[in-house]
Every structure is written in C-alpha cells, then in structure tokens.
Amino acid sequence: MEISELYEIFKQHPVVTTDSRDCPAGSLFFALKGASFNGNKFAAAALEKGCAYAVVDEAEYAVEGDDRFILVDDCLHTLQQLARYHRRALGTPIIGITGTNGKTTTKELTAAVLLQKYNVLYTEGNFNNDIGVPKTLLRLNAEHDIAVVEMGASHPGDIKTLVEIVEPDYALITNVGRAHLQGFGSFEGVIKTKGELYDFVRSAAAGENDAYAIREVKRPRCVFIDNDNPHLNGIATGLNLVRYGINAADNLYVTATDVKSEPMLSFTWKAEGKAAHHVESQLIGAYNITNMLAAIAIGTYFGVEAERIDAALTNYAPSNNRSQFEQTADNRLIVDAYNANPTSMAAALNNFEAINTDHKMAIIGDMKELGSVSHDEHQRIVDQLSHMTLEEVWLVGSEFEHTTTPATFRKFENVAGVKEAIASEKPHDRYILIKGSNGTRLFELPELL
C-alpha cells in the first residue's frame, strides 16, 4: 500500500497505537518489533479490542480476506513515512530541539512560553526516539499553530534519521557533552550527530518556504543558539542565528544578568532593545539558565509578550526527577536522578558546592553508556567530590566501585544497599544531592529521606 493510500485511512482514523493493551476505538495499530517482542503476534488482538486497522509486516499474521490487515514491508519505516507525509500535508511550523543535556526541560519551558499565545503541540515526556517522534507528529492537527519536537540520540546518524521525518523549520541544540560515548565513540561523534539538526536547517534554508506566518507573526527560518558555547558556534556557519547568552556581546538577541541559585534559579533577562525583566523560578541549578534563555529567545522571536514569558517561567514546576527541590520532614533534597553523564554531573556538583549551607551530603549513582572511558570519567567525578565541602558522600553502582576514593566515601553495590543504610541510620537535617543515571534507580530514595 502506498503511503498516500494509508494516509487517507489515517485521516479517517487519526489515532495511532503501538501497544495492543491500549487500543482506542477506531485507532490504527502498528505492529512494531523489538529485541524481545513482535507486535505482529498481537495484531488480531488489537483489532478485537477496538482498532480499525492493523499494520503488519509479516504476511502470516495478515488474515486472508480481512481488509483490516494492512501488509507493509517494514512497520516502523511505514510509521515514520506516514508521520512525515502528515507533517508535510499540514505544513505546521516545527521547532526541533536536541542536545546532550537539558533538551526535555528546554522543550517543556519552550512549550510553556509559546502556550501563552499559541495552540502548541509538543513532545510528551521524553518520547524522543525513532518511535516517539513519529507518534508525536501524528498527533498534529489543523488547529495547532506550531509544534515543539524533541529529538534524542545515542548513536551516529540518529538525529539525521529523525530530522528527515520531522523536517524542522527552526532548530535548537541545547549543548553537546560527554554522554552515550559507548554509542558515539567519541566526543567529536556527539558533536557531529547533534550537528545533523543544523545540517538539515542549513540545507532547507535554500528552499522556497523560508518564513512562516504564525497568526500575525511572520518569522524566517533560524537556529536559536547559546552564544557562550564554542562547540555550537563552531558548527553553526551559514545559518540564520538568533543568539542568547549570559556573557555580554553585541549580537545577543536575549541576555541574562544577576543569575543566582539559592537553591532556586533567579535571574534578570533582557531582549534586544526592550526593558529588563526578573524571574524567580522553581528550577534548581544555575546550569538551567541556558534552558530558560532558550525558551525566552524562542518566545520573544514568535511575539509572546514579555510579561507572559515571565509568568510561564515562574509557574513552570519540574517533574520526573529533573532539577527538583524537595523539603521532607527530615531533610532538604535536590533530586536530579533521571539521567546523568559527565557534563551534567559536573554541573550539578558545581551548583551544589556553590549553595551556602551546612550538613551537605551527596548520593551519587553510576553514569551509564560511557564505554571505554567510563572508569576515567567516574574517577574524575570522584576527584571533584573529594575537593568539595561535604559531610558525607555515598557512591552507588559498579562503576564507582572500581574508583579510588577517600576513606570517608562509602560505596554501595546498588540502591538496595542505600535503602538499608537509610533505614538504619536515618539521615537527619541534611542537605542532600541525589544524582545518577536512571538505571541506578536513585529516584526511589526521596520518599525514604
């Protein structure tokens, strides 16, 4: 079946599911496959539960004579093609966001700002891979003014694959850092892969449709860029750049001053030629200032009033264990346990060290997917911790197990050991940083502290 024919079916049944346990009436089921599952086996069950059609790529599961089964060569590729076809049919302006750290927070901040003026579609959670991105696009409808689509990567070429589905008109790379090095092979591989977003916008800029009218605001294609990041500036040649930063420069569209984190981030921002504004946020960490500035730059570029930008940023509350502050009956916690890599870990530790308070403690979990450099990167974090003013340091995971640490540092094989220590020792009146990759499951600790 041609994508154009499948699209006509999709227009009549514009809800897509890839989970046979979740089959809204009249939806389209795509039988995706993974290392440990085969969606084709559940196609018939999806139809029984309410799906109107089932897209399969193994002929044995397409019941002969039942036109509700749609046989294709590859279900995932077909899902991606359908998403791109739909994106082109609607022509909705799209902002594509990627980066090593902060992309989900920046996406959510950007959406919060744009929602002050527009009907916005944006990526739910962190569904930013080759399945989540097309499913996001297929939620687009004619009522949306603009879309914000997050794109993640852990291997070379991942962003190229996603941008060829999304075809973004505007782009933002939050930063590039030392993450997923096992997949990328090197830091240079990270830069090259993230830069594939810039490459697409650069090639698309020569096209006919180089500006979009979003309600009364017409805005040319551009890239929003952290002017303070030399790695991004190094790969941004030939692009229409909208610059933001905290280091004063003549070419900044938006800048910030008076940046503080005690522990909540506060700052003063100013758009080019406009009055200054002050924001008291609910985000932990001065490192979040670039995420805030990105959202401000995008909002300002698309005509959102400054006062509404302030309101969106002030009211935004982080979730999912990202830069969250929690006051419990016994302790104060900074919970940043969704993900960790050497860049984000170092930034979190620098921020924690800058907080002027007593009785500080750090519970630090392994950083995953670092490949051959894992030992050196974990040792570097241990060395940083060794020079900090901390009463206690607990290290969790097999990677930290092999590091050389001061005698006062404690090591735990996994989170279960940490839970036992908390139960027996009952830490009290501590200011605790909890930071680690999601796989270390440190997000289970706050309710015990």
C-alpha positions as CSV (number, residue, x, y, z in Angstrom):
1,M,0.0,0.0,0.0
2,E,1.3,3.5,-0.9
3,I,1.7,6.0,1.9
4,S,-0.8,8.3,0.2
5,E,-3.4,5.5,0.4
6,L,-2.5,4.8,4.1
7,Y,-2.8,8.5,4.8
8,E,-6.4,8.5,3.6
9,I,-7.1,5.8,6.1
10,F,-5.3,7.7,8.8
11,K,-7.4,10.8,8.1
12,Q,-10.5,8.7,8.9
13,H,-8.8,7.1,12.0
14,P,-6.3,9.7,13.3
15,V,-5.2,7.8,16.4
16,V,-2.2,5.6,16.3
17,T,-1.2,2.9,18.8
18,T,1.7,0.6,19.0
19,D,0.5,-1.2,22.2
20,S,-2.1,-3.9,21.9
21,R,-3.0,-3.2,25.5
22,D,-4.1,0.3,24.6
23,C,-6.5,0.2,21.6
24,P,-8.8,3.2,21.4
25,A,-11.9,2.5,19.3
26,G,-11.2,3.2,15.6
27,S,-7.5,3.6,16.0
28,L,-4.6,2.3,13.8
29,F,-2.4,-0.4,15.3
30,F,1.3,-0.6,14.1
31,A,2.9,-3.9,14.8
32,L,6.4,-2.9,15.8
33,K,9.1,-5.3,16.6
34,G,12.0,-5.2,19.2
35,A,14.6,-7.5,20.6
36,S,12.2,-9.3,22.9
37,F,8.7,-8.7,21.2
38,N,6.9,-9.0,17.9
39,G,3.9,-6.8,17.5
40,N,2.6,-8.8,14.6
41,K,1.6,-11.5,17.0
42,F,-0.8,-9.1,18.7
43,A,-2.4,-7.6,15.6
44,A,-5.5,-9.7,15.7
45,A,-6.0,-9.0,19.4
46,A,-5.7,-5.3,18.7
47,L,-8.5,-5.5,16.2
48,E,-10.6,-7.4,18.6
49,K,-10.1,-4.7,21.3
50,G,-11.2,-1.9,19.0
51,C,-8.6,-0.9,16.5
52,A,-10.0,-0.2,13.0
53,Y,-6.9,-1.4,11.2
54,A,-3.7,-3.3,12.0
55,V,-0.5,-2.5,10.0
56,V,1.7,-5.6,9.9
57,D,4.9,-6.6,8.2
58,E,4.8,-10.4,8.4
59,A,2.3,-12.0,5.9
60,E,1.4,-14.9,8.2
61,Y,-0.3,-12.5,10.6
62,A,-2.4,-10.8,7.9
63,V,-5.7,-12.8,7.8
64,E,-6.6,-13.5,4.2
65,G,-9.8,-11.8,3.1
66,D,-9.8,-9.4,6.1
67,D,-9.1,-5.9,4.7
68,R,-8.5,-4.6,8.2
69,F,-4.9,-6.0,8.0
70,I,-2.6,-3.8,6.0
71,L,0.6,-5.6,5.0
72,V,3.8,-3.4,4.5
73,D,7.5,-4.1,4.2
74,D,8.5,-2.6,7.5
75,C,6.1,-1.3,10.1
76,L,8.5,1.2,11.8
77,H,9.6,2.6,8.5
78,T,5.9,2.9,7.4
79,L,5.1,4.7,10.7
80,Q,7.9,7.2,10.1
81,Q,6.8,7.8,6.4
82,L,3.2,8.3,7.5
83,A,4.3,10.9,10.1
84,R,6.4,12.8,7.5
85,Y,3.6,12.7,5.0
86,H,1.2,14.1,7.6
87,R,3.7,16.7,8.7
88,R,4.0,17.9,5.1
89,A,0.3,17.8,4.5
90,L,-0.4,20.2,7.4
91,G,2.7,22.4,6.9
92,T,2.7,23.3,10.6
93,P,5.9,25.2,11.6
94,I,8.1,23.0,13.8
95,I,10.9,23.8,16.2
96,G,13.3,20.8,16.5
97,I,15.2,20.5,19.8
98,T,18.1,18.2,20.7
99,G,21.2,18.3,22.9
100,T,23.2,16.3,25.4
101,N,21.7,17.9,28.5
102,G,18.5,19.9,29.2
103,K,16.6,19.1,26.0
104,T,13.5,17.8,27.8
105,T,13.5,20.8,30.3
106,T,14.1,23.2,27.4
107,K,11.3,21.6,25.4
108,E,8.9,22.0,28.3
109,L,9.9,25.6,29.1
110,T,9.6,26.5,25.4
111,A,6.1,24.9,25.2
112,A,5.0,26.7,28.4
113,V,6.1,30.0,26.9
114,L,4.5,29.5,23.5
115,L,1.3,28.3,25.0
116,Q,0.8,31.8,26.4
117,K,-0.1,32.8,22.8
118,Y,-0.5,29.8,20.6
119,N,-2.0,26.3,20.3
120,V,1.1,24.2,20.7
121,L,1.8,20.5,20.1
122,Y,4.9,19.3,21.9
123,T,6.6,16.0,22.7
124,E,5.1,14.2,25.7
125,G,7.7,13.2,28.3
126,N,10.9,12.2,26.6
127,F,9.4,10.3,23.7
128,N,12.2,11.5,21.5
129,N,13.3,8.4,19.6
130,D,12.5,6.8,16.2
131,I,9.1,5.6,17.6
132,G,8.2,8.5,19.8
133,V,9.0,11.2,17.3
134,P,6.7,9.9,14.5
135,K,3.9,9.3,17.1
136,T,4.3,12.9,18.2
137,L,3.9,14.2,14.7
138,L,0.8,12.1,14.1
139,R,-0.9,13.9,17.0
140,L,-0.6,17.2,14.9
141,N,-3.9,18.6,13.7
142,A,-5.0,21.7,11.8
143,E,-5.7,23.6,15.0
144,H,-2.1,23.6,16.1
145,D,-0.2,26.9,15.3
146,I,3.2,25.5,16.0
147,A,5.0,22.3,17.2
148,V,8.0,21.7,19.5
149,V,9.6,18.3,18.9
150,E,12.3,16.9,21.0
151,M,14.8,14.5,19.3
152,G,17.3,12.3,21.2
153,A,20.3,10.4,20.0
154,S,22.7,7.7,21.3
155,H,24.4,6.6,18.0
156,P,25.8,8.3,15.0
157,G,23.1,9.2,12.4
158,D,20.2,9.1,14.9
159,I,19.5,12.8,14.5
160,K,19.7,12.7,10.7
161,T,17.1,9.9,10.8
162,L,14.8,12.0,13.0
163,V,15.2,15.3,11.2
164,E,14.3,13.7,7.9
165,I,11.0,12.7,9.5
166,V,10.3,15.9,11.3
167,E,11.7,18.4,8.8
168,P,12.0,21.2,11.3
169,D,11.8,24.8,10.3
170,Y,13.5,26.1,13.4
171,A,16.2,24.4,15.5
172,L,17.9,24.4,18.9
173,I,20.8,22.4,20.2
174,T,20.9,22.9,23.9
175,N,24.5,21.8,24.2
176,V,26.9,19.0,23.5
177,G,28.5,16.9,26.2
178,R,30.2,13.7,27.0
179,A,27.2,11.3,27.0
180,H,26.4,8.0,25.3
181,L,30.1,7.7,24.4
182,Q,29.8,4.0,24.1
183,G,27.4,4.6,21.1
184,F,29.0,7.7,19.6
185,G,32.6,6.5,20.0
186,S,34.0,10.0,20.9
187,F,33.0,13.5,21.9
188,E,33.6,14.5,18.3
189,G,30.9,11.9,17.4
190,V,28.5,13.6,19.7
191,I,29.1,17.0,18.1
192,K,28.7,15.6,14.6
193,T,25.5,13.8,15.4
194,K,23.8,16.7,17.2
195,G,25.0,18.9,14.4
196,E,22.9,16.9,11.9
197,L,20.0,19.2,13.1
198,Y,21.9,22.2,11.9
199,D,22.8,20.4,8.7
200,F,19.1,19.9,7.9
201,V,18.2,23.5,8.5
202,R,21.1,24.7,6.5
203,S,20.1,22.6,3.5
204,A,16.4,23.6,3.9
205,A,17.2,27.3,4.1
206,A,17.6,27.4,0.3
207,G,14.0,26.2,-0.2
208,E,11.1,28.4,-1.3
209,N,9.3,28.5,2.1
210,D,11.9,30.3,4.2
211,A,9.5,32.1,6.5
212,Y,6.2,31.3,8.3
213,A,3.2,33.4,9.2
214,I,2.1,32.1,12.6
215,R,-1.1,34.1,13.3
216,E,0.1,37.7,12.9
217,V,3.8,36.9,13.4
218,K,5.9,36.1,10.3
219,R,9.3,34.6,11.2
220,P,12.1,33.4,8.9
221,R,13.8,30.0,9.5
222,C,16.5,30.2,12.1
223,V,18.6,28.4,14.6
224,F,18.5,29.5,18.3
225,I,22.0,29.2,19.7
226,D,23.7,29.6,23.1
227,N,26.3,32.2,22.2
228,D,28.5,31.1,25.1
229,N,29.0,27.6,23.7
230,P,32.1,27.4,21.5
231,H,31.2,23.9,20.3
232,L,27.9,25.1,18.9
233,N,29.4,28.2,17.3
234,G,31.9,26.0,15.7
235,I,29.3,24.1,13.6
236,A,26.8,27.0,13.0
237,T,28.3,28.6,9.9
238,G,26.0,29.5,7.2
239,L,22.9,29.7,9.4
240,N,20.5,32.4,10.4
241,L,21.3,32.6,14.1
242,V,19.3,34.0,17.0
243,R,21.8,34.2,19.8
244,Y,21.3,34.2,23.6
245,G,23.8,34.1,26.4
246,I,25.0,35.3,29.8
247,N,28.3,36.8,28.6
248,A,27.7,40.3,27.3
249,A,28.0,40.6,23.5
250,D,26.8,43.0,20.9
251,N,25.0,40.3,18.8
252,L,22.8,38.8,21.6
253,Y,19.0,38.7,21.0
254,V,18.4,37.8,24.7
255,T,20.8,38.1,27.6
256,A,20.7,37.4,31.4
257,T,22.3,39.0,34.3
258,D,22.2,38.7,38.1
259,V,22.0,34.9,37.9
260,K,21.6,33.2,41.3
261,S,20.7,29.7,42.6
262,E,20.0,29.7,46.3
263,P,18.8,27.0,45.6
264,M,16.1,28.1,43.1
265,L,17.3,29.8,40.0
266,S,16.6,33.5,39.7
267,F,17.8,36.0,37.1
268,T,17.1,39.1,35.1
269,W,16.7,38.9,31.4
270,K,16.5,41.5,28.6
271,A,15.6,41.2,25.0
272,E,17.4,43.3,22.4
273,G,16.0,46.9,22.7
274,K,13.5,46.0,25.4
275,A,13.1,46.5,29.1
276,A,14.6,44.2,31.7
277,H,12.5,41.5,33.5
278,H,13.2,39.5,36.6
279,V,12.2,35.8,37.1
280,E,12.1,33.8,40.3
281,S,11.9,30.2,39.0
282,Q,11.1,26.8,40.6
283,L,14.1,25.2,39.0
284,I,17.3,24.1,40.9
285,G,20.7,24.9,39.4
286,A,22.4,27.8,37.7
287,Y,23.1,25.5,34.8
288,N,19.4,25.8,33.9
289,I,19.9,29.4,32.9
290,T,20.6,28.5,29.3
291,N,17.4,26.4,29.1
292,M,15.5,29.4,30.4
293,L,17.2,31.8,27.9
294,A,16.4,29.4,25.1
295,A,12.7,29.5,25.9
296,I,12.8,33.3,26.3
297,A,14.5,33.7,22.9
298,I,12.0,31.5,21.2
299,G,9.0,33.1,22.8
300,T,10.3,36.6,22.1
301,Y,11.0,35.6,18.5
302,F,7.5,34.5,18.0
303,G,5.9,37.5,19.6
304,V,5.0,36.3,23.1
305,E,4.7,39.3,25.4
306,A,7.5,39.6,28.0
307,E,5.1,39.6,30.9
308,R,3.6,36.3,29.7
309,I,7.0,34.8,29.3
310,D,7.8,35.7,32.9
311,A,4.5,34.1,34.0
312,A,5.2,30.9,32.1
313,L,8.8,30.6,33.5
314,T,7.7,31.5,37.1
315,N,4.9,28.9,37.1
316,Y,6.9,26.1,35.5
317,A,7.5,23.3,38.0
318,P,9.9,20.5,37.1
319,S,8.8,16.9,37.3
320,N,10.2,13.4,36.7
321,N,13.2,13.8,39.0
322,R,14.7,16.6,37.0
323,S,16.2,19.5,39.0
324,Q,13.6,19.2,41.7
325,F,13.8,20.6,45.2
326,E,12.0,18.6,48.0
327,Q,11.6,19.6,51.6
328,T,10.9,16.4,53.7
329,A,10.2,16.1,57.4
330,D,13.9,15.3,58.0
331,N,16.0,16.7,55.1
332,R,16.2,19.1,52.1
333,L,16.8,17.3,48.8
334,I,17.9,18.2,45.3
335,V,16.7,15.3,43.2
336,D,18.2,15.1,39.7
337,A,18.0,11.3,39.3
338,Y,16.5,10.9,35.8
339,N,19.8,10.9,33.9
340,A,23.5,11.6,34.3
341,N,26.6,12.0,32.2
342,P,30.0,13.6,32.9
343,T,28.9,17.0,31.8
344,S,25.6,17.2,33.7
345,M,27.2,15.5,36.8
346,A,30.0,18.1,36.9
347,A,27.5,20.9,36.5
348,A,25.3,19.5,39.3
349,L,28.2,19.2,41.7
350,N,29.4,22.7,40.9
351,N,26.0,24.1,41.6
352,F,25.7,22.1,44.9
353,E,29.1,23.3,46.1
354,A,28.0,26.9,45.5
355,I,25.0,26.6,47.8
356,N,25.9,28.2,51.1
357,T,24.5,25.8,53.7
358,D,25.7,23.3,56.4
359,H,25.5,19.5,56.6
360,K,25.7,18.8,52.9
361,M,25.6,15.2,51.7
362,A,25.8,13.7,48.2
363,I,24.3,10.4,47.0
364,I,25.8,9.8,43.5
365,G,25.0,7.0,41.1
366,D,26.8,5.5,38.1
367,M,26.8,7.2,34.8
368,K,25.8,4.8,32.0
369,E,26.9,4.1,28.4
370,L,30.3,5.7,28.6
371,G,32.2,2.7,27.1
372,S,35.9,2.6,27.3
373,V,36.2,6.0,29.1
374,S,33.8,5.0,31.9
375,H,36.5,4.4,34.5
376,D,38.3,7.7,33.8
377,E,35.0,9.7,33.8
378,H,33.9,8.2,37.1
379,Q,37.3,8.8,38.7
380,R,37.1,12.4,37.5
381,I,33.8,12.8,39.4
382,V,35.3,11.2,42.5
383,D,38.1,13.7,42.3
384,Q,35.7,16.6,42.0
385,L,33.7,15.3,45.0
386,S,37.0,15.0,47.0
387,H,37.5,18.7,46.8
388,M,34.0,19.7,47.8
389,T,32.8,20.7,51.3
390,L,30.6,17.6,52.0
391,E,30.0,15.8,55.3
392,E,29.1,12.5,53.6
393,V,29.5,11.0,50.1
394,W,27.7,7.8,49.1
395,L,28.6,6.3,45.7
396,V,26.2,3.8,44.1
397,G,26.9,1.3,41.4
398,S,29.6,-1.0,39.9
399,E,31.4,1.8,38.0
400,F,32.1,3.8,41.2
401,E,33.1,0.5,42.9
402,H,36.3,0.5,40.9
403,T,37.3,4.1,41.6
404,T,39.9,5.3,44.1
405,T,38.2,7.3,46.8
406,P,39.0,9.0,50.1
407,A,38.5,6.6,53.1
408,T,35.4,8.6,54.2
409,F,33.5,7.9,51.0
410,R,31.0,5.0,51.2
411,K,30.3,2.6,48.3
412,F,27.1,0.7,47.6
413,E,26.6,-2.0,45.0
414,N,23.1,-0.9,44.2
415,V,20.2,1.2,45.5
416,A,19.1,-1.6,47.8
417,G,22.1,-1.2,49.9
418,V,21.5,2.6,50.1
419,K,17.9,1.9,51.3
420,E,19.2,-0.4,54.1
421,A,21.7,2.3,55.2
422,I,18.9,5.0,55.2
423,A,16.6,2.7,57.2
424,S,19.3,2.0,59.9
425,E,21.0,5.4,60.1
426,K,18.0,7.7,59.3
427,P,19.9,10.8,57.9
428,H,18.6,13.9,59.6
429,D,19.0,17.7,59.0
430,R,20.9,17.0,55.8
431,Y,21.0,19.0,52.5
432,I,21.3,16.1,50.1
433,L,22.1,16.0,46.3
434,I,20.7,12.8,44.6
435,K,22.2,12.5,41.2
436,G,22.7,9.5,38.9
437,S,21.6,7.7,35.7
438,N,18.0,6.4,35.7
439,G,19.3,2.8,35.7
440,T,20.7,3.3,39.2
441,R,17.2,3.9,40.5
442,L,18.1,6.7,42.9
443,F,14.6,8.1,42.2
444,E,13.4,5.5,44.8
445,L,15.3,7.3,47.6
446,P,13.5,10.6,48.2
447,E,10.5,9.0,49.9
448,L,12.8,7.4,52.4
449,L,14.7,10.6,53.3
